[in-house]
Amino acid sequence: MLNCLLTVMLMASTGWGAGFVKRELWEGAATTTLNDAVLVAQGGSAPTTTTYIAQLDYVGNTIDGYVDKFTAWLVPPVTGNYVFYISSDDDAGVWIVPDANDKAIINVTDTPPLCRVTGWRGYGDYTSTAEQASAPVALQAGIPVKMVVIHRDGTGGDYATVAWTLPGGTTIDVIGSQYFAGEQQAGGPIPADGQTNVKSGLLSWLPPAKWSGKGTLTYDVYLSTDPNLFPSSLVSNDQTTTAFDAGAVNGINLQFGKNYYWRVDVTDPNSGGTGSFTTGEKWTFTTNDGKPFIVTAPGNVFGTLNGSASFTVVADTLANTTLSYQWSFKTFFGAAWTDIPGATGPTYTKNGLQPSDRGLYRVRVYDTLGNEVFAEARLYMRIGLVNRYSFTDNANDSVSGANGTIYQSANYPATFIDAPGTSGDPTKRQLYLANGPTRTGSAGGLLAYVDLPNGVISTLGTQATFMAWFTWRETDTGQNWQRVFDFGNSTGGENVSGTGNNYLMLTPRADGRTPRFGYKNFSTGEERYLNASASLTTTSGQVCYAITWNEDTGRTEMYRNGKLVSAGDIHFKLSNVNDINNWLGRAQFNDNGFWGNINEFRIYDQALPAFEIAAAYALGPDTLIANPCVNQPSSDINNDCVIDLDDFALIAAEWLDCGLTTCP
């Protein structure tokens, strides 16, 4: 784990020469608190190493047990009130010191932080707690302030990232390298050092943070494809502005796909005193390759039955050539793309939408030289039942073709058996996963389980219902945490159990000995869960559990045999789930494999209302309820596949507007 301390202050020049962000590292620092980190970094001992990075967005994960200190000159782009944010793995603190002494921060009691992290927060999570944001800090445009970050790592992952909100703004952005100046050198280069795909030859930089203030600074600019930057590379001398236009990236002024090197030397005249000359740092950038590029990618579309969907791409090229377009389509779980006849412009519109139109739409943008680039978007459309696995003799999906793959071993097989009382009826068979009481996820392929295709969860849209009929065979040996389903990913990666990162899972028995639906948000590490009120035993027989997920209302619900048993709040989106491990019978963790029968498993792309869940349970696993998304009732005014108060509100509004007659 890692603690991070951020200090922002004005202080005297110390004369380091590299510009950007200086990182001092103290290895082997045995610290446990934010205050410990301050004492190490401010204690006067020499660092183990000193290096330089581009911005205050550091991810380590190479060693444990250290303290590091980042120092940089921050140049505000506009005058006004800034809000600073900190995200780190364990504690972090932020200070603004109104004098030139970085030793003013002595401990967290006498000099309390302006903002901080207590405990830890996920990478890039700046808003989980109010203390992570500073109060407004007044800064003046172009007046450098010195920023110091002191950061502690114990064990595990380590990172620290600093962001801000500009005056009058609302977005939280990592502070870019273009806002950090050198101390006596030019800094903050645009293009940023190492930047690729540069499309403009306009170069700019920041003046040094510390100079005499007497007279006018002048700059000598060097630019070349030769990293040596010989004197012949001088393209401008004694200029007083902080920008130089090297011309367009067009294959003539600046070549396509070339590495360029540049440097800005600074002369401080120090009028009335002794002037100084400082050689700049060597920066590099790579120009655009001249091939087509995407300016604005097509966005995902949420369509409705019989409605329309449009996709638009904005593309460009710096080369003197013409762009052409071709749109293609494939289903969410299809293998091949199919070109759409006549779809050869930057916009494609599909009318009269049907369930079969759900899927991926891709545009190929190509030029007359044979260069091409692709962009794709998704068409979501609520169709009700999306996937159905009946397990009569395979794990195929009879609705969308998202077929599952069955894994098993000789000792722990997956077999198809007759449902109780239906001997000989091939349409009423079930999948038996014979994992026994001790087969865990670490056994990998030795488990009996079903692997569903990647993307079955993240492609659902904003709502879902997961419905399973199953019989648990656990003999009360204390083996908790078996899984009916577990969708998401683990620290082990694809096809590997480890520790669950981001998931939705249903276990027939959690540590409280009742079934649980658990769902974890990767960005914050927070798991929430719904517990059933009654335990499952060997005498429970076949049960039906349904989980609804509704991001439009922020609510998730658990049903047992058609009745609501628990509900809770949602804290992430299905579209953000990296669902590369979509398993029936296996866990993202090294937990026990499922021991029992799975009769039927269904996935809907809507949060079924309670009466439909009750109806589905009453009909049983072999009969489907009427699909309101396909056989759409006339009273479903807003086309959301549910007849509810929203529809009645629309009917009432129409009646008030038009009376008893139909609106034209």
Secondary structure as UniProt FT lines:
FT   STRAND          2..9
FT   STRAND          21..27
FT   HELIX           34..41
FT   STRAND          49..53
FT   STRAND          57..59
FT   STRAND          66..74
FT   STRAND          80..88
FT   STRAND          92..97
FT   HELIX           102..104
FT   TURN            108..110
FT   STRAND          115..117
FT   TURN            123..124
FT   HELIX           130..132
FT   STRAND          137..139
FT   TURN            141..142
FT   STRAND          145..153
FT   STRAND          159..165
FT   TURN            167..168
FT   STRAND          173..174
FT   HELIX           177..179
FT   STRAND          180..181
FT   STRAND          187..190
FT   TURN            193..194
FT   STRAND          195..198
FT   STRAND          200..206
FT   STRAND          218..224
FT   TURN            227..228
FT   HELIX           231..233
FT   STRAND          234..239
FT   STRAND          243..249
FT   TURN            256..257
FT   STRAND          259..268
FT   TURN            271..272
FT   STRAND          276..278
FT   STRAND          283..287
FT   STRAND          293..296
FT   STRAND          301..303
FT   TURN            305..306
FT   STRAND          309..312
FT   STRAND          314..316
FT   STRAND          323..330
FT   TURN            332..333
FT   STRAND          338..339
FT   TURN            341..342
FT   STRAND          347..350
FT   HELIX           355..357
FT   STRAND          359..367
FT   TURN            368..369
FT   STRAND          372..381
FT   STRAND          385..389
FT   TURN            398..400
FT   STRAND          405..407
FT   STRAND          414..418
FT   TURN            420..421
FT   TURN            423..424
FT   HELIX           426..428
FT   STRAND          429..434
FT   TURN            436..438
FT   HELIX           441..446
FT   STRAND          449..452
FT   TURN            454..459
FT   STRAND          463..472
FT   STRAND          485..490
FT   TURN            491..492
FT   TURN            494..495
FT   STRAND          500..507
FT   TURN            511..512
FT   STRAND          516..520
FT   TURN            522..524
FT   STRAND          527..531
FT   TURN            538..539
FT   STRAND          542..550
FT   TURN            551..554
FT   STRAND          555..560
FT   TURN            561..562
FT   STRAND          563..569
FT   HELIX           574..576
FT   STRAND          581..584
FT   STRAND          595..604
FT   HELIX           610..619
FT   TURN            621..622
FT   TURN            628..630
FT   TURN            634..635
FT   TURN            637..638
FT   HELIX           645..658
FT   TURN            659..660
//
